Amino acid sequence: MPPRHGRVLDVRLKLVLMAGVSVAGLGLGFAGLALLMAPLVILFSVFRPAARVQFSELRWLFFLLALVFIARVFSTDGTPLAGLGPVAVTREGLREGTLVCLRLVLVFIVGAAFIATTRSAEIKAGVEWFLKPVPWVPAARVATMLSLVARFMPVILEQAAKTSDAQRARAGENRRNPIRRLTAFGIPLMRRTFETADNLAVAMEARCYSETRTDPELTTGRKDWLFFGTAVALILTAAAL
Amino acid sequence: MPLIIEIQHLTHCFADGTIGLADISLDIEEGAFVVIAGANGSGKTTLLRHLNGLLLPTSGTVRVAGVSVADDPRRARMRVGMIFQDADSQIVGETVHDDVAFGPENLRLSRPEVGRRVDGALAAVGLAELAGRRPHRLSGGEKRRLSIAGVLAMQPRVIVFDEPFSNLDYPGVRQVLGQMVALHRSGQTILLTTHDLDKVLAHADRLVIMQHGRIVADGLPATVVSEAETFDVRSPQAAQRGGRGLSWLN
């Protein structure tokens, strides 16, 4: 029986596209960002309804974006729109803040799409394929580490959700001091995450896990190249806008 | 029957100086169904982890199929498949199929052979229809059966279950117990730890009781079970009335 996990695109092409979008994203304007984000948002909403739900749980990402936005708004010189004590909100600051946040969101969406559609074994095989020709780099070890990071991400998120639930059950959100809230949340989360990661590592060891294993076959077909070509064209067009 | 596991004077001290196991000697014949019972902290899990080299002895020896585990832990892990207490922590694949393929892939089997083993293991535990499902969405009993399939795909000679019935509801217990009994009937050596004899004793052909890192009773279930409560292990209700215990599968 073949693996039932849907193979969306060859992992090597996905890695190239992800790197391309991340690099191109640094210099994109509003039009370019809209051109790249529109198809991604449509793909997400059509094919991964479960992923949309997870966005509501990404409040820390939104918190980070808000911080970046505020920092940009108040630190960019330009035409003042409003004053707040010694600092002023500028038109250019609003524009820059929005632009930087949208670029971060683009990189996040691409990363989330990659993780959602790629098995950790494929990540390992893909990274190893790219690193193999590089001398002095232990390709298998680096690839294994990267794939394990991808494997442990859901573990950390799951532990964070459980810790948060346990604290809310005891009215933890009533604490006003952010430092105490962070300590009360962070320490048990780290302890639980390390314990779970330790258990997982032992279970993997019990099943003979090593760097050298049967990797998935990496193949590219006509559909892969068609998708890749379209995506590259979109990235180049977005960069030119 | 030949011996599949030979443990001689096994002692294990943890890094903080606590003695986990003290002078354990235990031989297990191929094809046996052995239950190791004991209260929490009696050393059951520590003992199991020596069988596939997850822990190594402070002193003494553990041999699986005639080969020292300390000399070749990887070989021991191929011979002894371990089902952990927490099924969730054992899941490593993104799908049921991938999770079962994890072990054979680690053995560097060819891709067609990996596929054959996964199909066989999933069919054996009745999960073939769920091959494409995400493991975290399975029920408790299904997750435990998935763990069994993951181990079966590696074709071990011994299967070790660490508290296999914890956190399972009645149907889940019956599913896992049924699987275990079927494996034993097919000739597999089964080792199981528990502090709850009621669910499994009817099917075991040997009962070992541990306390404070030592083996304090060992023999036929009907004989040993009468001493169980002396060592903080609750006897099955039927055993309290003079019987061996009723099967949960009836």
Boltz contact constraints between the chains, C-beta under 6 A:
constraints:
  - contact:
      token1: [A, 1]
      token2: [B, 119]
      max_distance: 6.0
  - contact:
      token1: [A, 3]
      token2: [B, 97]
      max_distance: 6.0
  - contact:
      token1: [A, 4]
      token2: [B, 95]
      max_distance: 6.0
  - contact:
      token1: [A, 4]
      token2: [B, 97]
      max_distance: 6.0
  - contact:
      token1: [A, 4]
      token2: [B, 131]
      max_distance: 6.0
  - contact:
      token1: [A, 4]
      token2: [B, 132]
      max_distance: 6.0
  - contact:
      token1: [A, 5]
      token2: [B, 94]
      max_distance: 6.0
  - contact:
      token1: [A, 5]
      token2: [B, 95]
      max_distance: 6.0
  - contact:
      token1: [A, 119]
      token2: [B, 94]
      max_distance: 6.0
  - contact:
      token1: [A, 199]
      token2: [B, 89]
      max_distance: 6.0
  - contact:
      token1: [A, 200]
      token2: [B, 89]
      max_distance: 6.0
  - contact:
      token1: [A, 202]
      token2: [B, 54]
      max_distance: 6.0
  - contact:
      token1: [A, 203]
      token2: [B, 84]
      max_distance: 6.0
  - contact:
      token1: [A, 203]
      token2: [B, 89]
      max_distance: 6.0
  - contact:
      token1: [A, 203]
      token2: [B, 90]
      max_distance: 6.0
  - contact:
      token1: [A, 204]
      token2: [B, 92]
      max_distance: 6.0
  - contact:
      token1: [A, 206]
      token2: [B, 52]
      max_distance: 6.0
  - contact:
      token1: [A, 206]
      token2: [B, 82]
      max_distance: 6.0
  - contact:
      token1: [A, 207]
      token2: [B, 102]
      max_distance: 6.0
  - contact:
      token1: [A, 207]
      token2: [B, 103]
      max_distance: 6.0
  - contact:
      token1: [A, 207]
      token2: [B, 106]
      max_distance: 6.0
  - contact:
      token1: [A, 208]
      token2: [B, 74]
      max_distance: 6.0
  - contact:
      token1: [A, 208]
      token2: [B, 77]
      max_distance: 6.0
  - contact:
      token1: [A, 208]
      token2: [B, 106]
      max_distance: 6.0
  - contact:
      token1: [A, 209]
      token2: [B, 106]
      max_distance: 6.0
  - contact:
      token1: [A, 213]
      token2: [B, 105]
      max_distance: 6.0
  - contact:
      token1: [A, 213]
      token2: [B, 106]
      max_distance: 6.0
  - contact:
      token1: [A, 214]
      token2: [B, 105]
      max_distance: 6.0
  - contact:
      token1: [A, 214]
      token2: [B, 108]
      max_distance: 6.0
  - contact:
      token1: [A, 214]
      token2: [B, 114]
      max_distance: 6.0
